[in-house]
């Protein structure tokens, strides 16, 4: 690996023996299953295979919001996929998501299991399945989906761009950090200007747009994503994003969502598997280890 400014790309790229960095052991230039491992299946029609990253928390939050709205059919089993250990390359998970990324949802409520992958697609699928958290009028729906897809297109610059080079890369490269810090702050400014005169992201109501954006950008301004980044990016400047992020953070559904499939941090906030609402009180890691 070269981290110097005089790196000259070869005519044909070949993968290095190790790229270094936090996720070097799971990076591959090829797709597909690397080993045989079936996925567990619980008692509910909805089976979630995930991890409490921002993308995973989106779906956790959606399911908890649906349950809070009284949609009993949204009961779900959540199983941890430890991406640092390579669980996402097991044959069962690849069947659920050929892209080997969390989250993946399998709906067993029909005559045949229905897989849904990509977090934005899962949010839309659940919103349409339960007719909730997605406006039904054309104008509101279009606005909501526009912000949903804004998040899907923008977050890779935050996570894979700024977050990677600021926190995870084996070397600190100023050009990369400057480039993605610039874009991250621009995105925060987009959100801040949009939220300056509205409570929620779209259609004057809490929707899947808020659910999608909050784990990433709310997590950033609440100082939960990358240690030191809130000061580095001066996130306190984005007062409207701060207000919006804190409003969602106070929802009991958000507290629960951040716990599901979490495998690090305070043990009282780790719920490795979720099979019922009671698990939040009885099955967190502090209870299991006591």
C-alpha positions, 0 to 999 in steps of 0.5 A: 500500500502506498500513502504517498502523493507520487502513487502511480496507478498501474495499468491493471489493478490487483488487490494488495495482500492487505489494504490495512485499516479497520475492515481490511480482513473482510474486504474482497474484490469478489461477491458470493458466499464464502462458507455454508451457514444457514440463517436462523428463523424465529417465530414471527413472519418478519426475520431481520438479519442485521447489526446496529450500524446506522443502516441497521438502526434505520430498520430497527427504528421502522419496526419499533415505530410500526409496533408503537402505532399498533401494527402487531404484524410488525413483530419481528425476530432480529438476529445479529450479523457480526460484519467484523467476523464476516457473518455476511458472507455465509450462504444463508445471508448471501441468499437473503442479500447477494450484496453481503451488506446488512440489513436484510429482511425476510418476510415469511407472511406470504406463500413463499418467503420474500427477501428485501435488501438495501435499507431504503428498500426495506423501509419502503416495503414495510411502509407500503405493507403496513400503510404507515409512515409514508404519505399517501398523497402524491406531493407528500409521497414524492417529497418523502421519497426524494429525501429517502433517496437523498439519504441513500445517495449521500450517506456513502460520502459520510460513512465510506468517505469522511468516516473511513478516512477520519476514523478507520483508514490506516493512515491519515491522508489530508486530501481525503479527509478535507474532501469528505469533510467538505462534502459532509458539512455541505450535506449538514448545511442542506439539512439545516437549511431545510429544517429551519422552518419545518419540524420533520423532513417531509410532508409536515409529518414524521416519515420514513425520510426522518427514519432513514436520515436520523441514524446517520446525520442525527448520530453525527450531530449527537456525537455517536459516529466517529470519536472527535468528529463533532468538534472537528466538523463543528456540528453545533453550528447546525442548530436546526439539525440538532433540534430535529435529531434530539426530538427523534432521540427522545422517542422510546422507539429510538432508544429501543432501535439503537439497542437491537443487534448492538454488540458493543458498548454499555452492556445495558444497551446491548440486545444481541437478539430481539424476539419480543418487546420483553427482551428489552427488559430481560435479555440485554447483556447486563442481565444475561451476564449477571 
